[in-house]
């Protein structure tokens, strides 16, 4: 039986390759039917902001990759409520539907998975 994996994305979409790498791992794992979920934490929640303009900072748009997650079987998507609030992102205006978690729920989520990858 495949081990379950939680991918924690902590980097802003324009701060380097980590955000894209986290999405690539999730999409690849989903394509192989691995039991996995994705958590957006800290600056990683900025990936969920609508109407981003990545070309302005000479970056590629991650929106298509984010929207593809459910199509690849990655349906468990989570975001840290505290991280969203600190960055002024309202939960009803995110570019992707996620379950917003408080600190206790985050701890329980992480404990639920066999492997945790943080990027």
C-alpha positions in Angstrom: 0.0 0.0 0.0 1.3 3.4 -0.9 2.2 5.7 1.9 0.2 8.9 2.3 2.0 12.2 1.7 1.3 15.8 2.7 3.0 18.5 0.7 3.4 21.8 2.5 4.0 24.7 0.3 5.4 27.7 2.3 6.9 29.9 -0.4 5.3 32.7 -2.4 4.8 31.9 -6.1 7.4 34.5 -7.2 10.1 33.9 -4.5 11.9 31.1 -6.3 11.3 27.6 -7.6 9.8 26.1 -4.4 6.2 26.9 -5.1 6.4 25.4 -8.6 8.3 22.3 -7.3 5.6 21.7 -4.6 2.9 21.8 -7.3 4.9 19.5 -9.6 5.3 16.9 -6.8 1.6 17.1 -6.1 0.6 16.7 -9.8 3.1 13.8 -10.3 1.9 12.0 -7.2 -1.7 12.5 -8.2 -1.1 11.1 -11.6 0.1 7.9 -10.0 -2.9 7.8 -7.6 -0.7 8.3 -4.5 -2.8 9.3 -1.5 -1.7 12.9 -1.0 -2.9 16.3 0.1 -1.5 19.8 -0.1 -1.3 22.5 2.6 -0.6 26.2 1.8 1.2 27.7 4.8 3.0 31.0 5.6 3.8 32.8 2.3 2.6 29.8 0.4 -1.0 31.1 0.8 -0.1 33.9 -1.6 -0.3 31.2 -4.3 -4.1 31.3 -3.7 -4.4 35.0 -4.3 -6.7 35.8 -7.3 -5.6 37.8 -10.4 -1.9 37.5 -10.0 0.4 39.2 -12.5 3.5 37.0 -12.5 4.8 38.4 -15.8 5.4 41.7 -14.0 8.2 40.0 -12.0 9.3 37.8 -14.9 7.8 34.6 -13.4 5.5 31.9 -14.9 1.9 31.8 -13.9 1.1 28.9 -11.5 -2.7 29.3 -11.8 -3.1 26.6 -14.4 -1.1 24.1 -12.2 -3.2 25.0 -9.2 -6.5 24.5 -11.1 -5.2 21.1 -12.4 -4.7 19.7 -8.9 -8.3 18.3 -8.5 -8.1 16.9 -12.1 -5.0 14.9 -11.0 -6.7 13.5 -8.0 -5.3 16.0 -5.5 -8.6 16.9 -3.9 -7.5 17.5 -0.3 -6.4 21.1 -0.4 -5.8 23.1 2.9 -4.7 26.5 3.9 -3.7 27.9 7.3 -6.3 30.4 8.5 -3.7 32.4 10.4 -1.4 32.7 7.3 -4.4 33.9 5.2 -5.4 36.5 7.8 -1.8 37.8 8.3 -1.6 38.4 4.5 -5.0 39.9 4.1 -6.5 37.2 2.0 -10.2 36.7 2.5 -11.2 33.0 2.3 -14.2 33.7 0.0 -12.0 35.3 -2.7 -9.3 32.7 -3.1 -8.3 31.4 -6.6 -8.8 27.8 -5.4 -11.2 26.2 -3.1 -9.4 25.0 0.1 -10.3 24.0 3.6 -9.1 26.6 6.0 -7.6 25.2 9.2 -6.8 26.6 12.6 -3.7 25.6 14.6 -5.2 22.5 16.2 -6.5 21.2 12.9 -3.1 21.8 11.3 -1.4 19.7 13.9 -4.0 16.9 13.4 -3.6 17.1 9.6 0.1 16.8 9.7 -0.1 13.8 12.1 -2.5 12.0 9.7 0.1 11.5 7.0 3.0 9.0 6.7 5.3 11.4 5.0 5.4 15.2 5.0 7.4 17.2 2.4 7.9 20.9 3.0 9.0 23.3 0.2 
